[in-house]
Amino acid sequence: PLSGISTANIANNAIQEVSVTSGAFSAEYGHVASGIVNVITKSGSDKFKLKAEVVSDNVFKPLGYDSYDQNWYSADFSGPIPGLSKSYFFFSGERRWMRDRSPSIKTKDIYEQFGIDTIYNMDEPQRMPYNTLGGWSYQAKLDFQLQDNIKLALSGNGSEDKWQEYRHYFLNPAFPDEVKHTPRYDDKNLGLNAKITHQLNPSTYYNLSASYFVTERLRG
């Protein structure tokens, strides 16, 4: 976006490549002052592929290990578009839930040292209270070989994260319910892109591209 600020969250499963450019860069990156982080998402191939992944730190909780309740559920599906030659699709989605967005091994020690876990009846003192995050990410990409020397790529990505921001000064023993009112946020993002690549000869080509991006943050 023109502001240079984005809260977009792209699922790791959908990322093909990440590049960082600083200093001199081409004219296609307008309104940039210092550097660019370019994320290239995956594309489909000639074979159908389905992948699902679950990551959670709750697995070892029954064995006595502390859990911060951080969980990621992701899946992607890709392959050729039926009925179309040299055309491919890629779809990806991710669900994430974190009881503590910023875990630290020091949290439990500090809370127990000053008796904060007792004052607030914390069952899981290793987690900062009301510091949660729940979100979704989704990506889609369609690639078409219109002619031998012309390609069309359509892509879209979006995300939404609802989260709370823990602040220590909300832990006031005189008002124990105050911590429940830590700031809440709702971040929404949507990006749509279209790109045509025309190969004029083995050493010359040009791109025509159009993009739409909107980002929104609500705070309360």
Backbone torsions as a table, in degrees:
resi	resn	phi	psi	omega
1	PRO	NA	162.5	-177.1
2	LEU	-64.0	-26.2	-179.9
3	SER	-72.2	-18.1	-175.6
4	GLY	79.5	4.2	-178.3
5	ILE	-117.5	133.5	178.6
6	SER	-144.9	140.3	174.8
7	THR	-107.4	16.3	-179.6
8	ALA	-61.0	143.1	-178.9
9	ASN	-128.5	108.5	-177.9
10	ILE	-98.2	131.5	179.7
11	ALA	-61.7	138.8	-179.8
12	ASN	-59.1	-35.2	-178.7
13	ASN	-63.0	-22.6	-176.1
14	ALA	-92.1	-5.4	-174.9
15	ILE	-90.2	126.4	176.3
16	GLN	-94.2	-41.5	-174.6
17	GLU	-157.0	145.4	174.2
18	VAL	-126.9	127.2	178.8
19	SER	-127.5	145.5	178.7
20	VAL	-118.2	126.4	-179.8
21	THR	-120.6	127.6	176.5
22	SER	-127.3	152.1	-179.7
23	GLY	83.6	-128.6	-176.6
24	ALA	-75.3	134.0	175.6
25	PHE	-149.3	164.4	-171.8
26	SER	-69.3	165.6	-175.1
27	ALA	-68.1	-16.4	-179.1
28	GLU	-65.2	-20.0	178.9
29	TYR	-99.8	83.4	179.8
30	GLY	-83.9	165.1	175.8
31	HIS	57.4	38.6	179.5
32	VAL	-120.1	131.9	-175.5
33	ALA	-94.6	-40.1	-171.0
34	SER	-132.6	-42.2	-174.8
35	GLY	-158.7	168.1	-176.3
36	ILE	-135.4	134.3	169.3
37	VAL	-109.3	111.8	-175.1
38	ASN	-106.0	119.2	-180.0
39	VAL	-107.4	120.3	179.0
40	ILE	-103.3	123.3	-178.7
41	THR	-88.5	161.0	-176.7
42	LYS	-71.0	160.0	175.4
43	SER	-122.9	163.8	176.8
44	GLY	-75.9	172.6	179.9
45	SER	-137.6	-171.5	-178.2
46	ASP	-69.9	-15.2	-176.9
47	LYS	-113.7	144.1	175.4
48	PHE	-73.8	134.4	-179.9
49	LYS	-135.7	137.1	177.2
50	LEU	-131.1	130.0	-177.9
51	LYS	-138.2	137.0	176.5
52	ALA	-134.6	146.0	-176.1
53	GLU	-147.2	140.9	176.2
54	VAL	-129.3	128.4	177.5
55	VAL	-126.5	126.0	-178.7
56	SER	-152.4	144.2	175.8
57	ASP	-94.9	9.4	177.6
58	ASN	-84.2	-8.0	-175.1
59	VAL	-59.9	-40.1	-174.6
60	PHE	-96.4	4.8	179.6
61	LYS	-59.9	-41.9	178.3
62	PRO	-61.0	-18.3	-179.8
63	LEU	-89.7	2.3	176.8
64	GLY	100.5	2.9	179.4
65	TYR	-85.6	147.1	177.4
66	ASP	-67.5	142.8	177.6
67	SER	-122.3	137.2	174.9
68	TYR	-97.4	2.2	178.6
69	ASP	57.2	56.2	176.0
70	GLN	-107.8	126.0	-171.9
71	ASN	-139.9	137.5	174.8
72	TRP	-130.9	132.7	176.4
73	TYR	-126.7	120.0	-176.0
74	SER	-137.4	154.2	178.3
75	ALA	-155.2	148.6	173.9
76	ASP	-144.1	153.0	-177.6
77	PHE	-139.9	130.8	-176.9
78	SER	-146.9	166.0	178.1
79	GLY	157.5	-170.9	178.4
80	PRO	-76.6	148.1	176.6
81	ILE	-79.5	119.3	-177.6
82	PRO	-57.8	133.8	176.3
83	GLY	86.5	-6.1	-179.9
84	LEU	-122.8	134.2	-179.6
85	SER	-83.0	139.1	177.6
86	LYS	52.0	44.1	178.4
87	SER	-131.4	139.0	-171.3
88	TYR	-139.6	157.8	178.0
89	PHE	-131.1	156.2	174.3
90	PHE	-147.3	124.5	177.8
91	PHE	-125.1	139.1	-179.1
92	SER	-145.5	146.2	177.5
93	GLY	-146.3	151.4	-180.0
94	GLU	-143.4	136.8	172.9
95	ARG	-117.2	132.6	179.9
96	ARG	-132.3	144.0	177.1
97	TRP	-144.0	127.3	-179.8
98	MET	-132.1	121.8	175.8
99	ARG	-72.1	-31.0	175.5
100	ASP	-132.2	112.9	-175.9
101	ARG	-69.2	-28.1	-174.4
102	SER	-130.7	72.7	-175.7
103	PRO	-66.2	148.3	177.4
104	SER	-149.2	141.9	178.4
105	ILE	-71.4	-12.6	-179.3
106	LYS	-84.2	-20.4	-174.9
107	THR	-56.8	-50.4	-178.2
108	LYS	-62.0	-42.8	-179.6
109	ASP	-61.1	-43.2	-177.9
110	ILE	-68.2	-45.5	-178.6
111	TYR	-63.0	-40.5	179.9
112	GLU	-73.2	-35.0	-179.4
113	GLN	-63.4	-39.8	-177.1
114	PHE	-101.3	7.4	176.1
115	GLY	72.4	16.7	-178.9
116	ILE	-66.9	-35.0	-179.8
117	ASP	-64.4	-31.7	179.3
118	THR	-76.7	-42.3	-179.3
119	ILE	-59.9	-40.0	-175.2
120	TYR	-104.4	11.9	177.2
121	ASN	50.0	51.8	-177.9
122	MET	-79.7	119.7	175.5
123	ASP	-77.5	-27.5	-178.7
124	GLU	-126.9	76.2	-174.2
125	PRO	-67.0	-9.8	176.8
126	GLN	-76.2	-10.9	-179.3
127	ARG	-105.4	134.8	172.9
128	MET	-71.8	131.2	-176.1
129	PRO	-72.6	148.0	176.3
130	TYR	52.0	47.8	177.8
131	ASN	-129.4	43.6	-169.9
132	THR	-90.0	165.8	172.3
133	LEU	-150.3	132.8	172.5
134	GLY	-132.5	128.9	-175.2
135	GLY	-154.3	168.6	178.0
136	TRP	-132.9	148.2	170.2
137	SER	-135.6	145.5	178.1
138	TYR	-147.1	143.1	179.9
139	GLN	-137.9	149.2	175.4
140	ALA	-146.1	143.0	179.9
141	LYS	-146.5	132.6	177.6
142	LEU	-123.5	129.4	179.2
143	ASP	-119.9	131.5	-178.7
144	PHE	-128.2	134.0	172.1
145	GLN	-96.7	92.6	-175.5
146	LEU	-67.9	-42.1	174.6
147	GLN	-143.0	176.6	-178.5
148	ASP	-59.1	-29.3	-176.1
149	ASN	-117.7	13.6	-179.6
150	ILE	-131.7	126.4	178.7
151	LYS	-122.4	145.7	176.3
152	LEU	-125.0	130.1	178.2
153	ALA	-124.9	126.9	176.0
154	LEU	-118.3	131.2	-177.9
155	SER	-145.4	157.5	178.1
156	GLY	-153.6	148.8	176.4
157	ASN	-149.3	150.8	-179.4
158	GLY	-153.9	161.4	178.0
159	SER	-158.2	156.2	173.0
160	GLU	-144.5	130.8	178.3
161	ASP	-130.0	125.0	173.6
162	LYS	-109.8	122.2	-172.8
163	TRP	-147.0	160.1	175.4
164	GLN	-115.6	148.8	-178.3
165	GLU	-112.7	107.1	178.5
166	TYR	-64.3	134.7	174.1
167	ARG	-133.8	125.7	-170.1
168	HIS	-62.5	-31.8	-176.6
169	TYR	-71.9	-5.5	173.3
170	PHE	-79.1	-11.9	177.9
171	LEU	-83.6	82.0	-177.6
172	ASN	-110.4	110.0	-177.7
173	PRO	-56.8	-27.5	179.4
174	ALA	-71.7	-23.9	179.7
175	PHE	-133.7	76.0	-172.1
176	PRO	-62.3	-21.4	179.9
177	ASP	-85.2	-5.7	-176.7
178	GLU	-63.5	-32.4	-177.9
179	VAL	-62.6	-22.7	179.1
180	LYS	-68.7	-14.0	-175.0
181	HIS	-105.8	27.4	173.5
182	THR	-61.7	153.9	-175.0
183	PRO	-56.2	141.4	177.1
184	ARG	-116.2	145.6	-178.1
185	TYR	-133.3	151.7	173.3
186	ASP	-135.4	106.9	-178.6
187	ASP	-102.4	126.9	178.7
188	LYS	-126.3	140.3	-179.9
189	ASN	-142.0	144.1	175.2
190	LEU	-146.9	129.2	177.2
191	GLY	-131.7	135.0	178.2
192	LEU	-127.8	137.4	-175.6
193	ASN	-140.3	145.2	173.9
194	ALA	-136.6	136.8	-176.3
195	LYS	-145.6	130.3	175.2
196	ILE	-113.4	129.0	177.1
197	THR	-114.8	122.5	-178.9
198	HIS	-115.8	116.0	179.8
199	GLN	-90.1	109.0	-178.8
200	LEU	-78.2	-39.7	176.7
201	ASN	-158.6	176.0	-175.6
202	PRO	-55.7	-20.6	-176.7
203	SER	-118.0	3.5	-175.4
204	THR	-136.7	132.3	175.1
205	TYR	-153.3	165.6	173.8
206	TYR	-141.8	156.9	178.8
207	ASN	-117.7	142.1	169.2
208	LEU	-119.8	123.1	-175.6
209	SER	-137.8	153.4	176.5
210	ALA	-140.8	140.7	-177.1
211	SER	-137.9	151.1	174.1
212	TYR	-135.4	130.4	-179.4
213	PHE	-141.8	136.1	176.1
214	VAL	-137.4	136.5	177.8
215	THR	-131.9	144.4	-174.8
216	GLU	-144.2	137.1	175.0
217	ARG	-130.6	126.6	173.8
218	LEU	-109.5	136.6	-179.2
219	ARG	-130.4	135.9	179.8
220	GLY	-156.7	NA	NA
